[in-house]
């Protein structure tokens, strides 16, 4: 079953809604340059609320970092209770290795050649596991590291999905995610702006619609 990650969570209400809808992963942007930035202390409180409400069924929580030192990532994980670290900057494969088994790299290849280089560098640095991705594949943008709402190249993403478990990101919405899954066959899909009411605030109806589009035969648990 295709996994679902809702990224750019900034508050407890949105997190509880996403968890109740059946989301597998929640993403928190720990990069101060992002309009969806949330502090480590705020993430800790949200994760506490999630685990109090859902226990072992709570989604796994992912911190999104951009060129943060390894020590800072480890400290954020320890302080907040994050499960994983998604690295969205210019980090080297050594950083992924240093964060094993919790780290994986977001890549933005424009061509199959770039995808092959990225896979050899970063896909192989992250351990292959059944419970989290080896790579996140996002759309390339010359000025932004993510959250642009632009679509990733289908042929490039499909090739990477054949190599290792990937999260497909970039321009996904409740209306197009089913077609994206059919075209790419990713391990999971990642959405942020596609389920927003405003930047940094989620539309709860769109969250539920997105999860239902990915998992049409599952029930919403009703948390809100």
C-alpha positions in Angstrom: 0.0 0.0 0.0 1.3 3.4 -1.0 2.4 5.5 2.0 1.2 9.0 2.7 3.3 11.9 4.1 1.7 15.2 4.9 4.4 17.8 5.2 4.6 21.3 6.5 2.6 20.6 9.7 2.8 23.6 12.0 0.1 23.0 14.6 -1.5 20.3 16.7 -5.0 20.6 15.1 -3.6 19.9 11.6 -1.5 17.0 12.9 -4.4 15.3 14.7 -6.6 15.7 11.6 -3.9 14.1 9.4 -3.3 11.3 11.8 -7.1 10.6 12.0 -7.3 10.5 8.3 -4.8 7.7 8.2 -1.6 9.4 7.2 1.5 7.4 7.7 4.1 10.2 8.1 3.9 13.8 9.2 6.6 16.3 8.2 7.8 19.3 10.2 10.0 22.0 8.6 12.9 22.8 10.9 14.5 25.2 8.5 14.0 28.9 9.6 14.0 30.1 6.0 10.8 28.3 5.3 7.3 30.0 5.7 6.2 26.7 7.2 9.0 26.7 9.8 8.2 25.3 13.2 10.5 25.2 16.2 11.9 22.0 17.9 9.9 22.8 21.1 6.7 23.2 19.1 7.3 19.9 17.3 7.9 18.2 20.6 4.5 19.4 21.9 2.7 18.3 18.7 4.3 14.9 18.8 3.3 14.4 22.5 -0.3 15.2 21.6 -0.2 12.8 18.7 1.1 9.9 20.7 -1.2 10.7 23.6 -4.2 10.5 21.2 -3.1 7.6 18.9 -0.4 5.7 20.8 1.4 3.2 18.7 -0.8 4.0 15.8 0.4 7.6 15.6 2.1 8.5 12.3 5.9 8.5 12.2 7.2 12.1 12.4 9.8 13.5 10.1 12.0 16.6 10.6 13.0 18.4 7.5 16.4 20.0 7.7 18.4 22.1 5.3 22.2 22.0 5.7 22.0 21.6 9.4 25.0 20.2 11.3 24.7 16.5 12.2 24.9 17.3 15.9 22.0 19.8 15.5 19.9 17.2 13.7 20.6 14.6 16.4 19.7 17.1 19.1 16.4 18.0 17.4 15.5 14.3 17.2 16.3 13.7 20.8 14.5 16.8 22.1 11.4 16.4 20.0 10.8 12.7 19.6 11.1 12.8 15.8 11.5 9.4 14.1 13.3 10.5 10.9 15.4 13.3 9.4 14.8 14.4 5.8 17.7 16.3 4.5 16.7 18.9 1.8 19.9 20.9 1.3 23.4 20.3 -0.1 24.3 17.6 2.4 26.9 15.0 1.5 26.3 11.3 1.5 28.5 11.2 4.6 25.8 13.1 6.5 23.2 10.5 5.6 25.6 7.8 6.7 26.2 9.6 10.0 22.5 9.8 10.7 21.7 6.1 10.0 19.2 4.6 10.3 17.2 7.8 10.7 18.3 10.0 7.8 17.3 10.1 4.1 17.9 12.6 1.3 15.6 14.7 -0.7 16.8 15.1 -4.3 15.7 17.2 -7.2 17.1 15.7 -10.4 16.3 17.2 -13.7 17.5 14.4 -15.9 18.0 10.6 -15.8 21.7 11.2 -15.6 21.3 13.4 -12.6 19.0 10.9 -11.0 21.5 8.1 -11.5 24.3 10.1 -9.8 22.0 11.0 -6.9 20.9 7.4 -6.5 24.5 6.2 -6.4 25.4 8.9 -3.9 22.4 9.1 -1.6 20.2 6.1 -2.2 23.0 3.7 -1.3 24.0 5.8 1.8 20.5 5.2 3.4 19.7 1.7 4.5 16.9 -0.1 2.7 14.1 -0.7 5.1 10.4 -1.5 4.8 9.3 1.3 7.2 10.8 4.4 5.6 12.1 5.7 2.2 15.6 5.8 0.9 15.0 9.0 -1.1 12.4 11.8 -1.5 12.1 12.9 -5.1 11.0 16.5 -5.6 10.7 18.9 -8.5 13.8 21.0 -9.4 13.6 24.7 -8.8 16.6 27.0 -9.3 15.9 29.1 -6.2 13.9 27.0 -3.7 14.7 23.7 -2.0 11.1 22.5 -1.9 7.4 23.4 -1.3 7.1 25.0 -4.7 4.0 23.2 -5.8 5.7 22.2 -9.1 5.5 18.6 -10.4 8.5 16.3 -10.5 9.6 14.8 -13.9 7.6 11.6 -14.3 10.2 9.6 -16.2 13.0 10.5 -13.7 10.8 9.7 -10.7 9.6 6.4 -12.3 13.2 5.3 -12.9 14.2 6.1 -9.3 11.1 4.3 -8.0 12.4 1.2 -9.7 15.7 1.5 -7.9 14.6 2.0 -4.3 11.7 3.1 -2.1 11.0 6.7 -2.8 8.6 9.4 -1.6 7.3 11.3 -4.6 6.8 15.0 -3.9 6.1 18.1 -6.0 2.7 19.5 -7.0 0.6 16.7 -5.7 -3.1 17.3 -4.9 -6.2 15.2 -4.1 -7.1 15.5 -7.8 -3.8 14.3 -9.4 -2.2 12.0 -6.8 -3.9 8.8 -8.2 -2.6 9.4 -11.7 0.9 10.1 -10.2 0.9 6.8 -8.4 -0.2 4.9 -11.5 2.6 6.7 -13.6 5.5 6.4 -11.1 4.6 3.6 -8.7 6.4 5.2 -5.7 6.7 3.7 -2.3 5.0 6.7 -0.9 3.7 10.2 -1.8 4.4 13.5 -0.1 2.1 16.6 -0.1 2.3 20.0 1.5 0.9 23.0 -0.4 -1.6 20.7 -2.2 -3.6 20.3 1.0 -3.3 23.9 2.4 -6.0 26.4 3.2 -3.2 29.0 3.5 0.5 28.9 3.7 1.3 26.9 6.9 -2.3 26.0 7.6 -3.9 22.8 6.3 -7.4 22.4 4.8 -8.8 19.4 6.7 -11.1 18.4 3.9 -8.3 18.3 1.4 -6.2 16.2 3.8 -8.9 13.7 4.0 -9.5 13.8 0.3 -5.8 13.3 -0.4 -5.6 10.2 1.9 -8.8 8.8 0.4 -7.4 9.2 -3.1 -4.3 7.2 -2.1 -6.1 4.7 0.1 -9.7 4.6 -1.3 -10.7 1.6 0.8 -9.7 2.8 4.2 -11.7 4.6 6.9 -11.1 8.1 8.4 -10.7 7.7 12.2 -12.5 11.0 12.6 -10.0 12.9 14.7 -10.1 16.7 14.1 
